[in-house]
Amino acid sequence: MEKLISYPISVVYYLCFGLCLVVFHPIQWICFNVFGYQAHKKSVDYLNFCLVKCINLLGTWFQFRNIDKIPKGAPIIFVANHQSMYDIIGMIWYLRKFHPKFVSKKELGSGIPSVSYNLRHGGSVLIDRKDPKQAIPTIKGLAEYIETHKRSAVIFPEGTRSKDGKPKEFAQSGLKILCKCAPSAYVVPISINNSWKMVKFGAFPMGLGNRLEFIIHDPIAVSDFSFEELMQKTENAVVQSLK
């Protein structure tokens, strides 16, 4: 029954979602090229606010728990499981005070209005999964950026989305580079629940009536632990709160 009801609602949702992407693309261009970083960031923030409202049309809501745990005035490395693209929309809007930048696959850097432009110009980095050597200096550059500007990086160490909510094994390489090159950073684990239910039927129709839960765990100072200890603590925190 949910799937049947979702067809007309999903049509309206996709029309609104696509319109937001198209409208905000030239707004981003103007903000970035005329007014600079801060204006561009504001345009991206409000784009994602509008996308969140589009998602609300599906009867779906975001819940971020324990945002007050995130350190202020320090570089942050958010480490989360990955279930759908809606993880990213929620994090951009609800964690906007921390200027989140993403480690994304290079394919997303072209062809998607607004999204591709932001990935190329907003401080995120694009990596080629088929060329690990290219990824090393790229992620290193992101780490140095957040270290200098006291902003945040977001990494999904599973490497790909989980289609059923069950976590995949965490890869260490990307997080290890971020920790090494941003030594004053805090790692903040995040457990994401129910995001995969948005696309449980595939791209169309959409899942309805979900609560996307983001549980923010205690920050871990990079300088306080060996990388092996830090990796274990981070993965345990994320996985133990998945439902």
URZISUL-V197926 format. One record per residue. N is the residue number from 1. RES is the residue in one letter. SS is DSSP state (H for helix, E for strand, - for the rest). OMEGA is omega in degrees with one decimal (NA if undefined). D_FIRST is the distance of its C-alpha to the first C-alpha in whole Angstrom. Layout:
((N,RES,SS,OMEGA,D_FIRST) (N,RES,SS,OMEGA,D_FIRST))
This chain:
((1,M,-,179.5,0) (2,E,H,-177.7,4) (3,K,H,179.8,5) (4,L,H,179.6,5) (5,I,H,-173.7,6) (6,S,H,-175.8,8) (7,Y,H,-179.6,11) (8,P,H,179.4,13) (9,I,H,-179.5,13) (10,S,H,176.8,14) (11,V,H,178.2,17) (12,V,H,179.1,18) (13,Y,H,-177.2,18) (14,Y,H,176.9,20) (15,L,H,179.3,22) (16,C,H,-179.2,23) (17,F,H,-179.6,24) (18,G,H,178.6,26) (19,L,H,177.1,28) (20,C,H,-178.8,29) (21,L,H,-177.8,30) (22,V,H,-177.7,32) (23,V,H,-175.1,34) (24,F,H,179.8,35) (25,H,H,177.4,36) (26,P,H,176.8,39) (27,I,H,176.7,39) (28,Q,H,-178.0,40) (29,W,H,180.0,42) (30,I,H,-178.9,44) (31,C,H,-176.8,44) (32,F,H,-173.0,45) (33,N,H,-178.2,48) (34,V,H,-171.3,49) (35,F,H,174.5,49) (36,G,-,-170.0,48) (37,Y,H,-173.2,46) (38,Q,H,178.8,45) (39,A,H,178.5,44) (40,H,H,178.9,42) (41,K,H,178.3,40) (42,K,H,-179.9,40) (43,S,H,178.2,38) (44,V,H,177.6,36) (45,D,H,-175.4,35) (46,Y,H,169.5,34) (47,L,H,-177.3,32) (48,N,H,170.3,30) (49,F,H,179.0,30) (50,C,H,178.5,28) (51,L,H,175.5,26) (52,V,H,178.9,25) (53,K,H,174.5,24) (54,C,H,179.7,22) (55,I,H,177.0,20) (56,N,H,177.1,20) (57,L,-,179.7,18) (58,L,-,-176.4,15) (59,G,-,-175.9,15) (60,T,-,-175.9,17) (61,W,E,176.3,21) (62,F,E,173.3,24) (63,Q,E,176.2,26) (64,F,E,-178.4,29) (65,R,E,172.2,31) (66,N,-,177.3,35) (67,I,H,-178.5,36) (68,D,H,178.4,39) (69,K,H,-174.0,40) (70,I,-,179.5,41) (71,P,-,177.9,44) (72,K,-,177.1,46) (73,G,-,179.6,48) (74,A,-,173.9,48) (75,P,-,-176.4,46) (76,I,E,171.8,43) (77,I,E,176.6,41) (78,F,E,179.6,37) (79,V,E,-174.6,36) (80,A,E,166.5,32) (81,N,-,-172.6,30) (82,H,-,-176.7,27) (83,Q,-,177.8,24) (84,S,-,178.5,23) (85,M,-,-178.8,25) (86,Y,H,171.0,23) (87,D,H,-173.5,26) (88,I,H,179.4,29) (89,I,H,179.7,27) (90,G,H,-176.2,27) (91,M,H,179.4,31) (92,I,H,-177.1,32) (93,W,H,-172.4,32) (94,Y,H,177.5,32) (95,L,-,-173.2,35) (96,R,H,179.7,37) (97,K,H,-175.8,40) (98,F,H,175.9,40) (99,H,-,-176.0,40) (100,P,E,175.9,38) (101,K,E,-169.8,39) (102,F,E,168.6,37) (103,V,E,-172.8,38) (104,S,E,176.7,35) (105,K,E,-171.5,36) (106,K,H,-178.8,38) (107,E,H,-179.7,35) (108,L,H,-176.7,34) (109,G,H,178.5,37) (110,S,-,171.5,37) (111,G,-,-178.4,34) (112,I,-,-179.7,32) (113,P,-,178.6,33) (114,S,-,-175.9,34) (115,V,H,-178.0,33) (116,S,H,179.7,35) (117,Y,H,179.6,38) (118,N,H,179.6,37) (119,L,H,-178.4,37) (120,R,H,-170.9,41) (121,H,H,-173.3,42) (122,G,-,178.8,41) (123,G,-,175.1,43) (124,S,-,-179.4,40) (125,V,E,-179.2,41) (126,L,E,-178.6,40) (127,I,E,176.2,41) (128,D,-,-177.5,41) (129,R,-,-179.6,39) (130,K,-,-177.3,41) (131,D,-,-177.7,44) (132,P,H,-179.8,45) (133,K,H,178.4,48) (134,Q,H,-175.2,47) (135,A,H,-174.5,45) (136,I,H,-180.0,47) (137,P,H,179.4,49) (138,T,H,178.8,46) (139,I,H,175.9,45) (140,K,H,178.4,48) (141,G,H,177.2,49) (142,L,H,179.4,45) (143,A,H,179.3,47) (144,E,H,178.6,50) (145,Y,H,-178.7,48) (146,I,H,177.2,47) (147,E,H,-178.2,50) (148,T,H,-171.9,52) (149,H,H,-179.5,49) (150,K,-,177.7,48) (151,R,-,-173.7,44) (152,S,E,173.6,41) (153,A,E,177.0,40) (154,V,E,178.3,36) (155,I,E,176.2,36) (156,F,-,-171.7,33) (157,P,-,173.7,35) (158,E,-,176.8,33) (159,G,-,178.8,33) (160,T,-,-176.3,30) (161,R,-,173.3,26) (162,S,-,-175.5,25) (163,K,-,-178.7,21) (164,D,-,178.5,20) (165,G,-,179.5,22) (166,K,-,-174.7,25) (167,P,-,173.4,28) (168,K,-,179.5,31) (169,E,-,-179.9,34) (170,F,-,171.7,36) (171,A,-,-172.5,39) (172,Q,-,-165.6,42) (173,S,H,-177.3,44) (174,G,H,-180.0,42) (175,L,H,-179.7,42) (176,K,H,178.6,46) (177,I,H,179.8,47) (178,L,H,-178.8,45) (179,C,H,-178.4,47) (180,K,H,-173.0,50) (181,C,H,173.6,51) (182,A,-,-170.4,49) (183,P,-,179.2,51) (184,S,-,-176.1,51) (185,A,-,168.7,47) (186,Y,E,171.2,45) (187,V,E,179.0,42) (188,V,E,178.4,39) (189,P,E,176.8,36) (190,I,E,174.3,33) (191,S,E,-179.3,30) (192,I,E,179.5,26) (193,N,E,169.7,23) (194,N,-,178.9,19) (195,S,H,-178.9,20) (196,W,H,-179.2,19) (197,K,H,175.1,15) (198,M,H,-175.3,16) (199,V,H,-177.4,16) (200,K,-,176.3,14) (201,F,-,-171.5,12) (202,G,-,-177.7,16) (203,A,-,-179.4,17) (204,F,-,-3.7,15) (205,P,-,-178.7,12) (206,M,-,170.4,13) (207,G,-,-175.5,11) (208,L,-,167.5,11) (209,G,-,-179.6,13) (210,N,-,171.4,15) (211,R,E,180.0,19) (212,L,E,-172.9,21) (213,E,E,177.9,24) (214,F,E,-178.1,28) (215,I,E,-178.9,30) (216,I,E,-175.6,34) (217,H,-,-178.5,36) (218,D,-,178.2,40) (219,P,-,-179.8,42) (220,I,E,179.9,44) (221,A,E,-179.0,48) (222,V,H,-174.9,48) (223,S,H,-173.9,52) (224,D,H,-173.6,52) (225,F,-,168.9,50) (226,S,-,-178.7,51) (227,F,H,-179.2,48) (228,E,H,178.1,47) (229,E,H,-178.7,47) (230,L,H,-179.5,45) (231,M,H,-178.9,42) (232,Q,H,179.2,42) (233,K,H,-177.2,41) (234,T,H,-178.5,39) (235,E,H,178.6,37) (236,N,H,-178.9,37) (237,A,H,-179.1,36) (238,V,H,-171.3,33) (239,V,H,-174.8,32) (240,Q,H,-178.8,32) (241,S,-,176.2,30) (242,L,-,-175.5,27) (243,K,-,NA,24))
